[in-house]
Amino acid sequence: NNYRDLGDTKKARKLHEQALILKEKYFGKDHFELAFTLDSLGKDYKNLGGLKKAKELHERSLKIKELYYGIAHQELIETLTALGNTHQSLKNLKQAQLCFERALKIRKQHLEPN
């Protein structure tokens, strides 16, 4: 998000919250379009110190992406990494490791053979 990149994470969070409300109203609560906004909002909360909320948002995004894309699709990598980073910040190191290992496994599955 441009606002986050410019250092205004509070403004980014506000805009992502508004976008989430609109998308939920238009698409419903489990549509894949929400996953990307949930991840952005999760990053905003993490950067602002709201680690538990960030974890909840990334977990919700992951569930939606798994339903839409399956459990081993490349689209899950960013969410798993963000969730792993959040677990790491929360000192849930085992959970962080599981997220990172799963993301790495998916990445390896989709690499072109050399």
C-alpha positions, 0 to 999 in steps of 0.5 A, a space after each residue: 500500500 502506498 500509504 504504508 510505504 510512505 510511513 503512514 500505516 494508520 492511514 493505510 489501515 483505515 483505508 484497508 478497513 473501509 475496503 474490507 467493509 465494502 468488499 464484504 458487503 459486495 462479495 460476502 465474507 468468504 470471497 477470495 477478493 477479501 483475502 488480499 485486503 485481509 493480508 494488507 490489513 494484517 500487515 498494517 496491524 502488525 506494523 502498528 503493534 496489533 499482533 493478535 489482530 494481525 494474526 487473526 486477519 492472516 488466518 482468515 485470509 489463509 482459510 479463504 485462499 485455501 478454500 478458493 485455491 487449494 492447500 498448496 497453491 502459490 497464492 498461499 505463500 505470501 499469507 503464510 509468510 506474513 502469518 509466520 512473521 506475525 507468529 515470530 513477533 508474538 514469540 510463537 516460534 513453533 507456529 512461525 516455523 510451521 508457516 515458513 516451512 509450509 510456504 517453502 514447501 509450496 515454493 519448491 513445488 512450483 519452481 521450474 526444474 533446472 
